[in-house]
Amino acid sequence: MAQINDNFQKLKASYLFSDIAKRVNAFTEANPDKRVIKMGIGDVTEPLPEACVRAFHEAIDEMGTRTGFHGYGPEQGYPFLREAIAVNEYQSRGCDIGASEIFVSDGSKCDSGNIQEIFARDSRVAVPDPVYPVYVDTNVMAGRTGPNRDGRYEGLVYLECNAGNGYIPSPPDRDVDLVYLCFPNNPTGACATRQQLQEWVDFARDREAIILFDAAYQSFIRNPDIPRSIFELEGARDCAIEFRSFSKNAGFTGTRCAFTVVPENLTAKSASGEEVSVHKLWNRRHSTKFNGVSYPVQKAAAAIYSPEGKTQVQGLIDFYMENAKVIVKTLGELGFSCVGGINAPYVWVKTDQPSWEFFDRLLNEAAIVCTPGAGFGTCGEGHFRLSAFNSRENVELAMERIRKVFA
Ligand code: MLT
């Protein structure tokens, strides 16, 4: 009989957001008359920018012609998009990143989940706590951990994030090989300063570790002093990989397009001690397991960088950040202590209740879905997360309901 990968048995029965969706569906079935407001998963609500819609249509029309038809594209992405990304996201901010270092994909969830495949099974992995569950679960699947005991997997190095350190982890006092960092942070919305990030880069270079930097929410940074990319830091090309997404800034959660930056000079060691190009390994993996994002989607993504696209994307970001402001203001007035919501679309809130109990209370008493902090790790206990991705009407209604329950 075929044998399963037993590492999957170490995982919780279902993925955090699937778990939440099940509870919400049960509530909706039992309360069909209640209008549930979902502030749990960070899924965008506003339509695609017009510039993207137009480019999408035009590309589909092209695909319907003999001369404009596109079959398989380059797995790494079309040059027009890679070039636009390199110029607009990096070179314009003084980062030394070229188009050939950009790998276009269908999502940062996949990329940040898949990247561990190119590293050794016995790599020592550090993750923040609380953490986006994908980083942890994919390492569990790959067999890099022991069993889960009291909410933590044996073998992982957990970097505690709490009110005491402003939810920003410091480098550990021991060697690790891979470190996952995410700023602006999911779930806490906290942002590392330039100095804090520089400490991480210096640590990684010193210990020959690689930082897997998730910058999916970088567009929401309002403070010009906060770096938007790890590559703004001195020496990061030697020790970092960055994940970016069009999901949240341009509304592509359903359209799917993202990219990963792997510097050409980044190396890691083979078992025999030889230095190997990480860029080449990722290219090998990507071209073997992925056939590229569709031409119309890449055209739509490239339109983000047109003058009108830039204005429209900024409009979306401003819209969601205004929601975040409303959430932060209401919760503050009710006496909750929170972080995030200022340079990030997530608001991370402290509560005296266990977080799943708080989740049930909010759902039952206000018909609002939040994400319980414990779902992101042990240090998330006693917290909940609210997402600012919603219509203004829903956010205002949700805040009115929260006022009624907690006033
Ligand atoms: C979240 O809510 O944490 C994100 O939407 C998850 C994701 O981007 O996969």
Residues whose N, C-alpha, C, O or C-beta is under 5 A from the ligand:
A	BS01	MLT	G40 I41 G42 D43 K109 N186
